[in-house]
């Protein structure tokens, strides 16, 4: 039963021997992940970056933004870095993908949050006025936000459970 050419059902993506309960090995589970729906019908532009690589980058980007802020001598940079870093790490820990603790946030919502978070990280140094007083923190945060937007545009977003996929 194929749902569509773009969004095949999980059963269509798996071979018969994998559909048995407990039969999916970790190497096969990557192929069994459910592709996300396109955001606004166009994003991601291409699905080049594997979901697991993007997941690892979510955690490292959060850590980088937090550490850049905390290493600054400006209170604004410290607070922004800590809040923005903790927020992306928290969202990642709760997203419906393989590298999370709980599968509560649908992958499509995570993708939207990637863009919102990235824009917030870019805007924070300007909005809070520490671009000139904490230039290193501002540069790291702006560069991380820009890189995350670019990476998100080319990530192959895939859900582990697919809670937002229509029922077959």
Sine and cosine of phi, psi and omega as CSV:
sin_phi,cos_phi,sin_psi,cos_psi,sin_omega,cos_omega
0.00,0.00,0.99,-0.16,0.01,-1.00
-1.00,0.04,0.77,-0.63,0.03,-1.00
-0.95,0.32,-0.74,0.67,0.09,-1.00
-0.21,-0.98,0.14,-0.99,0.01,-1.00
-0.93,0.37,-0.51,0.86,-0.03,-1.00
-0.99,0.10,-0.63,0.78,-0.06,-1.00
-0.86,-0.50,0.98,0.22,0.02,-1.00
-0.94,0.35,0.41,-0.91,0.04,-1.00
-0.96,0.29,0.31,-0.95,0.01,-1.00
-0.86,0.51,-0.65,0.76,-0.02,-1.00
-0.88,0.47,-0.60,0.80,0.01,-1.00
-0.93,0.36,-0.43,0.90,-0.04,-1.00
-1.00,0.09,-0.25,0.97,-0.08,-1.00
-0.96,-0.27,0.56,-0.83,0.10,-0.99
-0.97,0.25,0.35,-0.94,-0.06,-1.00
-0.84,0.55,-0.57,0.82,-0.04,-1.00
-0.95,0.31,-0.32,0.95,-0.01,-1.00
-1.00,0.03,-0.34,0.94,-0.03,-1.00
-0.96,0.27,-0.21,0.98,0.09,-1.00
-0.93,0.38,0.61,-0.80,0.02,-1.00
-0.85,0.53,0.72,-0.69,0.06,-1.00
0.98,0.21,0.08,1.00,-0.07,-1.00
-1.00,0.02,-0.25,0.97,-0.09,-1.00
-0.98,0.20,0.91,-0.42,0.09,-1.00
-0.98,0.19,0.35,-0.94,-0.01,-1.00
-0.81,0.58,-0.61,0.79,0.00,-1.00
-0.91,0.40,-0.52,0.85,-0.01,-1.00
-0.99,0.14,-0.49,0.87,-0.04,-1.00
-0.86,0.50,-0.55,0.83,0.03,-1.00
-0.87,0.50,-0.68,0.74,0.01,-1.00
-0.95,0.31,-0.37,0.93,-0.06,-1.00
-1.00,0.06,-0.11,0.99,0.00,-1.00
-0.89,0.45,0.45,-0.89,-0.11,-0.99
-0.99,-0.13,0.86,-0.50,0.01,-1.00
-0.89,0.46,0.60,-0.80,0.04,-1.00
-0.97,0.25,0.33,-0.94,0.11,-0.99
-0.96,0.28,0.46,-0.89,0.03,-1.00
-0.93,0.36,0.70,-0.71,0.04,-1.00
-0.99,0.16,0.83,-0.57,-0.06,-1.00
0.84,0.54,0.34,0.94,0.01,-1.00
0.97,0.23,0.01,1.00,-0.07,-1.00
-0.72,-0.70,-0.38,0.92,-0.08,-1.00
-0.97,-0.25,0.66,-0.75,0.02,1.00
-0.95,0.30,0.41,-0.91,-0.01,-1.00
-0.90,0.44,-0.74,0.67,0.08,-1.00
-0.63,-0.78,0.49,-0.87,0.00,-1.00
-0.99,-0.17,0.97,0.25,-0.07,-1.00
-0.98,-0.17,-0.58,0.81,-0.05,-1.00
-1.00,0.01,0.85,-0.52,0.00,-1.00
-0.88,0.47,0.54,-0.84,-0.02,-1.00
-0.83,0.56,-0.66,0.75,-0.02,-1.00
-0.90,0.44,-0.61,0.79,0.05,-1.00
-0.91,0.42,-0.69,0.73,0.03,-1.00
-0.89,0.46,-0.65,0.76,0.01,-1.00
-0.86,0.51,-0.71,0.70,0.02,-1.00
-0.89,0.46,-0.63,0.78,0.03,-1.00
-0.92,0.39,-0.56,0.83,0.07,-1.00
-0.84,0.55,-0.74,0.67,-0.01,-1.00
-0.91,0.41,-0.70,0.71,-0.03,-1.00
-0.94,0.35,-0.58,0.81,0.05,-1.00
-0.90,0.44,-0.67,0.74,0.05,-1.00
-0.88,0.48,-0.68,0.73,0.02,-1.00
-0.91,0.42,-0.67,0.74,0.01,-1.00
-0.89,0.45,-0.72,0.70,0.01,-1.00
-0.89,0.45,-0.67,0.74,0.01,-1.00
-0.91,0.42,-0.74,0.67,-0.03,-1.00
-0.91,0.41,-0.62,0.79,0.04,-1.00
-0.88,0.48,-0.68,0.73,0.03,-1.00
-0.92,0.38,-0.71,0.70,-0.05,-1.00
-0.93,0.38,-0.45,0.90,0.03,-1.00
-0.98,0.20,-0.20,0.98,-0.02,-1.00
-0.97,0.24,0.33,-0.94,0.06,-1.00
-1.00,-0.09,0.02,1.00,-0.02,-1.00
-0.99,-0.16,0.76,-0.65,-0.01,-1.00
-0.86,0.50,-0.65,0.76,-0.02,-1.00
-0.87,0.49,-0.68,0.74,0.00,-1.00
-0.92,0.39,-0.63,0.78,0.03,-1.00
-0.88,0.47,-0.75,0.66,-0.04,-1.00
-0.91,0.41,-0.74,0.67,-0.01,-1.00
-0.88,0.48,-0.72,0.70,0.00,-1.00
-0.87,0.49,-0.72,0.70,-0.02,-1.00
-0.90,0.43,-0.71,0.70,-0.03,-1.00
-0.93,0.38,-0.74,0.68,-0.03,-1.00
-0.92,0.38,-0.64,0.76,0.03,-1.00
-0.90,0.43,-0.72,0.69,0.01,-1.00
-0.91,0.42,-0.57,0.82,-0.05,-1.00
-0.92,0.39,-0.70,0.72,-0.02,-1.00
-0.94,0.33,-0.57,0.82,0.04,-1.00
-0.93,0.38,-0.66,0.75,0.03,-1.00
-0.89,0.46,-0.72,0.70,0.02,-1.00
-0.88,0.48,-0.67,0.74,0.00,-1.00
-0.90,0.44,-0.62,0.78,0.02,-1.00
-0.92,0.40,-0.36,0.93,-0.08,-1.00
-0.94,-0.34,0.09,1.00,-0.06,-1.00
-1.00,0.10,0.50,-0.87,0.04,-1.00
-0.97,0.23,0.94,0.35,0.18,-0.98
-0.58,-0.82,0.15,-0.99,-0.18,-0.98
-0.88,0.48,-0.56,0.83,-0.12,-0.99
-0.99,-0.11,0.67,0.75,0.03,-1.00
-0.80,-0.60,0.26,-0.97,0.03,-1.00
-1.00,0.10,-0.62,0.78,-0.01,-1.00
-0.72,-0.69,0.59,-0.81,-0.05,-1.00
-0.98,-0.19,0.92,0.40,-0.09,-1.00
-0.98,-0.18,-0.56,0.83,-0.05,-1.00
-0.99,-0.13,0.85,-0.53,0.02,-1.00
-0.87,0.49,0.53,-0.85,-0.06,-1.00
-0.87,0.49,-0.56,0.83,0.03,-1.00
-0.91,0.42,-0.62,0.78,0.06,-1.00
-0.93,0.37,-0.62,0.79,0.05,-1.00
-0.87,0.50,-0.67,0.75,-0.01,-1.00
-0.88,0.47,-0.70,0.71,0.05,-1.00
-0.87,0.50,-0.70,0.72,0.01,-1.00
-0.90,0.44,-0.52,0.86,0.08,-1.00
-0.85,0.53,-0.72,0.69,-0.01,-1.00
-0.93,0.36,-0.67,0.74,0.01,-1.00
-0.90,0.43,-0.70,0.71,0.00,-1.00
-0.89,0.46,-0.70,0.71,-0.01,-1.00
-0.87,0.49,-0.71,0.71,0.03,-1.00
-0.89,0.45,-0.61,0.80,0.03,-1.00
-0.92,0.40,-0.64,0.77,0.01,-1.00
-0.92,0.40,-0.62,0.78,0.04,-1.00
-0.93,0.36,-0.67,0.75,-0.08,-1.00
-0.97,0.24,-0.48,0.88,-0.12,-0.99
-0.81,0.59,-0.76,0.66,-0.02,-1.00
-0.87,0.49,-0.55,0.84,0.01,-1.00
-0.98,0.21,-0.72,0.69,-0.05,-1.00
-0.91,0.41,-0.57,0.82,-0.03,-1.00
-0.99,-0.11,-0.04,1.00,0.14,-0.99
0.96,0.28,0.50,0.86,0.03,-1.00
-0.93,-0.37,0.31,0.95,0.01,-1.00
-0.89,0.45,-0.63,0.78,-0.02,-1.00
-1.00,-0.03,-0.45,0.90,-0.04,-1.00
-1.00,0.07,-0.40,0.92,0.04,-1.00
-0.68,-0.73,0.92,0.40,-0.14,-0.99
-0.90,0.44,-0.57,0.82,0.00,-1.00
-0.92,0.38,-0.72,0.70,0.04,-1.00
-0.88,0.47,-0.70,0.71,0.01,-1.00
-0.88,0.48,-0.70,0.71,-0.01,-1.00
-0.89,0.46,-0.73,0.69,-0.01,-1.00
-0.88,0.47,-0.68,0.73,-0.02,-1.00
-0.93,0.38,-0.69,0.72,0.01,-1.00
-0.90,0.43,-0.70,0.71,0.01,-1.00
-0.90,0.44,-0.65,0.76,0.03,-1.00
-0.90,0.43,-0.69,0.73,0.04,-1.00
-0.88,0.47,-0.70,0.71,0.00,-1.00
-0.91,0.42,-0.67,0.74,0.02,-1.00
-0.90,0.43,-0.60,0.80,0.00,-1.00
-0.93,0.37,-0.63,0.78,0.08,-1.00
-0.88,0.47,-0.75,0.66,0.00,-1.00
-0.87,0.49,-0.72,0.70,0.02,-1.00
-0.89,0.46,-0.63,0.78,0.00,-1.00
-0.90,0.43,-0.54,0.84,0.00,-1.00
-0.93,0.36,-0.26,0.97,-0.04,-1.00
-0.82,-0.57,0.26,0.97,-0.01,-1.00
-1.00,0.07,0.64,-0.77,0.10,-0.99
-1.00,0.02,0.99,0.16,-0.04,-1.00
-0.91,0.42,0.80,-0.60,0.00,-1.00
-0.65,-0.76,0.67,-0.74,0.02,-1.00
-1.00,-0.05,0.48,-0.88,0.08,-1.00
-0.99,0.16,-0.67,0.74,-0.02,-1.00
-0.96,-0.28,-0.51,0.86,0.01,-1.00
0.96,0.28,0.73,0.69,-0.09,-1.00
-0.91,0.41,-0.34,0.94,0.00,-1.00
-0.99,-0.13,-0.02,1.00,0.02,-1.00
-0.96,0.28,0.61,-0.80,0.02,-1.00
-0.92,0.39,0.54,-0.84,0.01,-1.00
-0.92,0.38,0.62,-0.79,-0.03,-1.00
-0.98,0.21,0.00,0.00,0.00,0.00
